[in-house]
């Protein structure tokens, strides 16, 4: 994640972005650097853990709960 934050910073500097035009990049860099301990994708991939966020994660949870509901209904619960 440090590499991603550094790349964003470098791109903003190269484009000579200032203030409002740089706001989104600054937010992204701050997020990445403040959450570094939680963004260990290399470790997750190494261990075979699933990686998903936002829409993908929501869809997975919704699909999973539908399956649970269907199983409960088929067993008369």
C-alpha positions in Angstrom: 0.0 0.0 0.0 2.9 2.3 0.5 3.7 1.9 -3.1 0.2 2.8 -4.2 0.2 5.9 -1.9 3.6 6.9 -3.2 2.5 6.5 -6.8 -0.6 8.7 -6.2 1.6 11.3 -4.6 4.0 11.2 -7.6 1.2 11.5 -10.1 -0.3 14.5 -8.3 3.1 16.2 -8.3 3.8 15.4 -11.9 0.4 16.8 -12.9 1.1 19.9 -10.7 -2.2 19.4 -9.0 -3.0 21.9 -6.1 -5.8 22.3 -3.5 -9.2 21.3 -4.6 -8.0 19.4 -7.7 -5.8 17.3 -5.4 -8.4 16.7 -2.7 -9.4 13.2 -3.9 -5.8 12.1 -4.2 -5.0 13.4 -0.7 -8.0 11.5 0.7 -6.9 8.3 -1.0 -3.3 8.7 0.2 -4.5 9.4 3.8 -6.8 6.4 3.7 -4.1 4.0 2.4 -1.5 5.2 4.9 -3.8 5.3 7.9 -5.2 1.8 7.2 -1.9 0.1 6.2 -2.2 -2.5 9.0 -5.6 -3.6 7.7 -4.7 -3.6 4.0 -2.4 -6.6 3.9 -3.6 -8.1 0.6 -0.3 -9.9 0.1 -0.9 -11.8 3.3 -4.5 -12.5 2.5 -3.6 -13.8 -0.9 -0.8 -15.9 0.5 -3.2 -17.6 2.9 -6.0 -18.0 0.4 -8.4 -15.6 2.2 -11.1 -13.9 0.1 -10.6 -10.3 -0.8 -13.8 -8.3 -1.4 -15.2 -4.9 -0.5 -18.3 -2.8 -1.2 -20.6 -4.1 -3.9 -18.8 -7.4 -4.3 -18.9 -8.2 -0.6 -22.5 -7.1 -0.3 -23.5 -9.3 -3.2 -21.7 -12.3 -1.6 -23.4 -11.7 1.7 -26.9 -11.3 0.1 -26.4 -14.5 -1.9 -25.1 -16.3 1.1 -28.1 -15.3 3.2 -30.5 -16.3 0.4 -29.0 -19.8 0.5 -29.3 -20.0 4.3 -33.0 -19.0 4.1 -33.6 -21.5 1.3 -32.0 -24.3 3.5 -34.1 -23.3 6.5 -37.3 -23.3 4.5 -36.5 -26.7 2.9 -36.0 -28.1 6.4 -39.2 -26.6 7.8 -37.5 -24.1 10.1 
